[in-house]
Amino acid sequence: LKTATIRQPGRSLERILFEDIIGVPLATLKTIRELGTRENGYVEQLLADINHRLVETLDIAEYWQQDEDFSLQIDYKGGIFYFFIMDRTGAKYTFNERSGGLKHFLSYYVQTKAIRDSMSERGAIIVMDEPDGFLSAAGQRNLLSVFELLAQPVVEGATDRRCQVIYSTHSPFLINRNYPDRITLVRKGD
């Protein structure tokens, strides 16, 4: 996953994903690493639990609307944890087998979940330069819905937003026309 500067100091995006978002303690990952292939059935059970949590918690298909069966999952082989992508075909794909746009979308999505889940009392301002790069028009619309999720109040019904999302774009697909007061047009020379 593309790890940007949006993270907590000293904690990787992967660690935030496992511990904070899907609730898998590092001890579980260490157990899988220690057991390796010695207790394959138990390791497979632990991985199945992690994958179930990934699918349920992330619910990526809700936002990546090109594939309702799309999910991010993890596997452990040869002493290495790796993420893979499952889609409606049922096949496993590595990140290198998918588009750059999808990789960017996943990065933004996982970071959005990490930021939202870690914003308790503190607010955040997220600044991005053309996050629509590499994304198709449909992918840009999906990304806009992720940004809308990030800008929503953390507590249902609250009026204060704990996060502001500011980005530059040339794309009409990353503009929510329902909120024209959010848009600032900048022209060269202004």
C-alpha positions in Angstrom: 0.0 0.0 0.0 1.2 3.5 -0.8 2.0 5.0 2.6 1.8 8.8 2.6 2.6 11.3 5.3 -0.9 10.7 6.7 -0.1 8.5 9.6 0.6 8.6 13.3 4.3 9.2 14.2 6.1 5.9 14.6 3.3 3.7 13.4 3.1 2.4 9.9 -0.1 2.4 7.9 -0.1 -1.4 8.0 0.1 -1.4 11.8 -2.8 1.1 12.0 -4.8 -1.1 9.6 -4.3 -4.3 11.6 -4.4 -3.0 15.2 -6.8 0.0 15.1 -9.1 -0.6 12.1 -9.7 -4.3 12.0 -8.7 -5.1 15.6 -6.0 -7.7 15.0 -3.2 -7.5 17.7 0.4 -7.7 16.5 0.6 -10.8 18.7 -1.6 -12.7 16.3 0.7 -11.8 13.4 3.7 -12.9 15.4 2.0 -16.2 16.2 1.4 -16.8 12.5 5.0 -16.0 11.8 6.3 -18.3 14.6 4.1 -21.2 13.6 4.7 -20.9 9.8 3.9 -24.2 8.3 4.2 -26.3 11.4 0.6 -25.9 12.4 -0.9 -25.1 9.0 -4.5 -25.6 10.0 -4.3 -23.2 12.9 -2.5 -20.6 10.8 -5.1 -20.9 8.1 -7.8 -20.4 10.7 -6.1 -17.2 12.0 -5.7 -15.9 8.4 -9.4 -16.7 7.6 -10.4 -14.6 10.7 -8.2 -11.7 9.6 -9.6 -11.8 6.1 -13.1 -11.9 7.5 -12.3 -8.8 9.5 -10.8 -7.1 6.5 -13.8 -7.7 4.4 -16.3 -6.7 7.1 -14.5 -3.7 8.5 -13.2 -2.2 5.3 -16.2 -3.0 3.1 -14.3 -1.7 0.2 -16.9 -2.8 -2.3 -19.2 -0.2 -0.8 -16.9 2.5 -2.2 -15.2 0.7 -5.1 -18.4 0.3 -7.0 -17.0 -1.3 -10.2 -17.1 -4.7 -8.5 -19.5 -5.7 -5.7 -17.3 -8.7 -4.7 -14.1 -6.7 -4.5 -12.0 -7.2 -1.3 -8.6 -6.8 0.1 -7.2 -9.9 1.9 -3.9 -11.2 3.4 -2.0 -14.4 3.0 1.2 -15.7 4.6 3.7 -17.7 2.5 7.4 -18.3 2.8 7.7 -16.1 5.9 6.1 -13.1 4.3 2.7 -11.5 4.8 1.3 -10.1 1.6 -1.9 -8.4 0.6 -3.9 -9.6 -2.4 -7.1 -8.5 -4.1 -10.1 -10.7 -4.7 -12.7 -9.7 -7.2 -15.9 -11.1 -8.8 -13.9 -13.7 -10.8 -12.8 -15.4 -7.5 -9.1 -15.1 -8.6 -6.3 -13.7 -6.4 -4.4 -10.8 -7.8 -1.3 -9.1 -6.5 -1.1 -5.3 -6.5 1.3 -5.5 -9.5 -1.5 -7.2 -11.5 -3.9 -4.4 -11.0 -4.0 -0.8 -12.2 -2.1 2.1 -10.7 -5.5 3.8 -10.2 -6.8 1.0 -8.1 -3.6 1.0 -6.0 -4.0 4.7 -5.4 -7.7 4.3 -4.5 -6.9 1.5 -2.0 -4.2 3.7 -0.4 -6.5 6.6 0.0 -9.3 4.4 1.3 -7.2 2.6 3.9 -5.7 5.9 5.1 -9.2 7.4 5.3 -10.3 4.6 7.5 -7.2 5.0 9.7 -7.6 8.8 10.0 -11.4 8.5 10.8 -10.9 5.8 13.3 -8.0 7.7 15.1 -9.8 11.1 15.2 -11.3 11.1 18.7 -10.7 14.5 20.1 -8.3 15.9 17.6 -9.2 17.2 14.2 -7.3 16.9 11.0 -6.7 18.8 7.8 -5.8 16.6 4.8 -4.2 18.4 1.8 -3.7 16.6 -1.5 -2.4 17.6 -4.9 -4.5 16.0 -7.7 -5.5 12.7 -5.9 -7.4 11.8 -9.1 -4.2 10.8 -10.9 -4.3 7.3 -12.5 -8.1 6.9 -11.8 -10.8 6.5 -14.4 -13.9 8.7 -14.2 -15.7 6.0 -12.2 -12.8 5.6 -9.9 -12.7 9.4 -9.3 -16.4 9.3 -8.4 -15.7 6.5 -6.0 -12.8 8.5 -4.5 -15.1 11.5 -4.0 -17.4 9.3 -1.9 -14.4 8.3 0.2 -13.5 11.9 0.8 -17.2 12.6 1.7 -16.9 9.9 4.3 -13.8 11.5 5.7 -15.5 14.9 6.0 -18.6 13.6 7.7 -19.0 14.2 11.5 -17.4 11.4 13.5 -20.5 11.3 15.8 -23.8 10.8 14.0 -25.9 14.0 14.1 -23.0 16.2 15.2 -22.5 19.5 13.4 -18.8 19.8 13.9 -16.5 18.1 11.4 -13.3 16.9 12.8 -11.6 16.6 9.4 -11.3 19.0 6.4 -10.2 17.6 3.0 -8.6 20.0 0.7 -7.4 19.0 -2.7 -6.6 20.4 -6.1 -8.1 18.8 -9.2 -8.8 19.3 -12.8 -11.4 16.6 -12.8 -15.2 17.4 -12.8 -15.7 13.9 -11.2 -14.1 15.0 -7.9 -16.4 17.9 -7.5 -19.6 17.4 -5.5 -22.0 19.8 -7.2 -24.4 19.5 -4.3 -22.1 21.7 -2.2 -20.9 24.6 -4.4 -19.8 26.5 -1.4 -17.0 24.0 -0.9 -15.5 24.8 -4.4 -12.8 27.4 -5.0 -11.8 28.1 -8.6 -8.2 29.2 -9.1 -7.1 30.6 -12.4 -3.6 31.1 -13.5 -2.5 34.6 -12.7 -5.1 35.1 -9.9 
